[in-house]
Amino acid sequence: GDSVTQMEGPVTLSEEAFLTINCTYTATGYPSLFWYVQYPGEGLQLLLKATKADDKGSNKGFEATYRKETTSFHLEKGSVQVSDSAVYFCALSDRNDYKLSFGAGTTVTVRA
Amino acid sequence: DAGVTQSPTHLIKTRGQQVTLRCSPKSGHDTVSWYQQALGQGPQFIFQYYEEEERQRGNFPDRFSGHQFPNYSSELNVNALLLGDSALYLCASSLRWGFQTSGRNTGELFFGEGSRLTVL
């Protein structure tokens, strides 16, 4: 079945450091890919998405590119802030499917 | 504009009991999905409701059941609780999820903050 594997955490960084969280997927079709973020005390919210190969999703300084050849959707940010401290989830939804399949999540802590 | 609201936020039950969790979707949304998030893991899909019917179900036993009402709100029921049912239960709403013109799910799911269930 469809699945997502993402980099294990926790990840601790200093402010202005570069962040990358690896995500690879397995799917039978051509899925849409998502990054969701869960800030402390809040519900999951969509960070960015990409629906086809070579698409780049971006939001709040974060970027991820849909790489079909490597079945990957790595999340990157060039300069993190303390406010980026959260749990990040990679997810996919296969064509015509009604569910999201999530990775285990990566906890990111940014220190001032 | 109210987002997705869930109740109760926390509850404690004992093994064998039954629990009902409630969800009101974001205004304008007609589709409700339920997810179970165990500690340290990603959310796992339980089922989705659209037009008051279960449209898809994940790998959960029949002890997990649900309902969607005409106003689009939803309930999740779990019978014969087990210790392993302890988790955060998330409700997510969307507008006609899965009915994208390209056949791809490009839509966004809006999640509530969840109901934390502890089974003793």
Interface residues (C-beta under 8 A of the other chain):
Chain A: V4 Y30 S32 Y36 G41 E42 G43 L44 Q45 L46 K49 T51 K52 F89 A91 S93 D94 R95 N96 D97 Y98 K99 L100 S101 F102 G103 A104 G105
Chain B: G3 V4 S33 Y35 G40 Q41 G42 P43 Q44 F45 Q48 R55 Q56 G58 L90 A92 W97 G98 S102 G103 R104 N105 T106 E108 L109 F110 F111 G112 E113 G114
